[in-house]
Amino acid sequence: MDRIDSGQRIDIRGRVRAHCVRQVAIVRLAAPSDWQGELRAALAAQRRPRSMFDSGSDLRLFLESFAIFFTATMMFLL
């Protein structure tokens, strides 16, 4: 197996720094100009009270599952 010569070692710290600088520039370009307003609007929408029958509601999931079970049971009994 060949040994690595100390002159052949690559210092990757500069490459990592350059990559981080590019990533920060990409994120800054992709961010909206009024990012604080966007964040406040998103948080307000998330905190808004929801209905009991929204698509993510546990009650709705239970009622849909019960309806399917009830229908299947009635079909079996008929």
C-alpha positions in Angstrom: 0.0 0.0 0.0 1.4 3.4 -0.9 2.1 5.9 1.8 0.7 9.4 1.6 3.4 12.0 1.2 3.0 15.0 3.4 3.3 17.2 0.3 0.2 15.5 -1.2 -2.1 16.1 1.7 -5.0 18.4 0.8 -6.1 21.1 3.2 -9.9 21.1 2.9 -10.6 23.9 5.3 -10.5 26.5 2.6 -12.8 24.4 0.4 -15.3 23.9 3.3 -15.3 27.7 4.0 -15.9 28.5 0.4 -18.8 26.0 0.3 -20.3 27.5 3.4 -20.1 31.0 1.9 -21.8 29.7 -1.3 -24.6 28.1 0.8 -25.2 31.2 2.8 -25.4 33.3 -0.4 -28.0 30.8 -1.8 -30.1 30.9 1.4 -30.0 34.7 1.4 -31.1 34.9 -2.2 -33.9 32.4 -1.6 -35.2 34.1 1.5 -38.1 36.6 1.1 -37.2 40.2 1.6 -39.7 40.5 4.5 -38.8 37.3 6.2 -40.0 38.5 9.6 -43.4 39.2 8.3 -43.5 35.9 6.5 -42.5 34.1 9.8 -45.2 36.0 11.8 -47.9 35.1 9.2 -46.9 31.5 9.2 -46.9 31.3 13.0 -50.3 33.1 13.2 -51.7 30.6 10.7 -50.4 27.7 12.7 -51.8 29.0 16.0 -55.2 29.7 14.5 -57.9 27.7 16.2 -59.0 24.7 14.1 -62.3 23.1 13.5 -63.0 19.7 15.1 -63.4 18.2 11.6 -60.2 19.5 9.9 -58.2 17.0 7.8 -55.6 16.5 10.5 -58.1 16.1 13.3 -58.1 12.8 15.4 -61.9 13.0 15.7 -62.3 13.1 11.9 -60.0 10.1 11.5 -62.0 8.2 14.1 -65.3 9.1 12.4 -64.1 8.1 9.0 -62.7 4.8 10.3 -65.9 4.1 12.2 -68.0 4.8 9.0 -65.9 2.4 7.0 -66.2 -0.3 9.7 -69.9 0.3 10.1 -70.5 0.0 6.4 -68.4 -3.2 6.1 -70.3 -4.7 9.0 -73.7 -3.9 7.5 -72.6 -5.3 4.1 -71.4 -8.5 5.9 -74.7 -8.9 7.8 -76.8 -8.4 4.7 
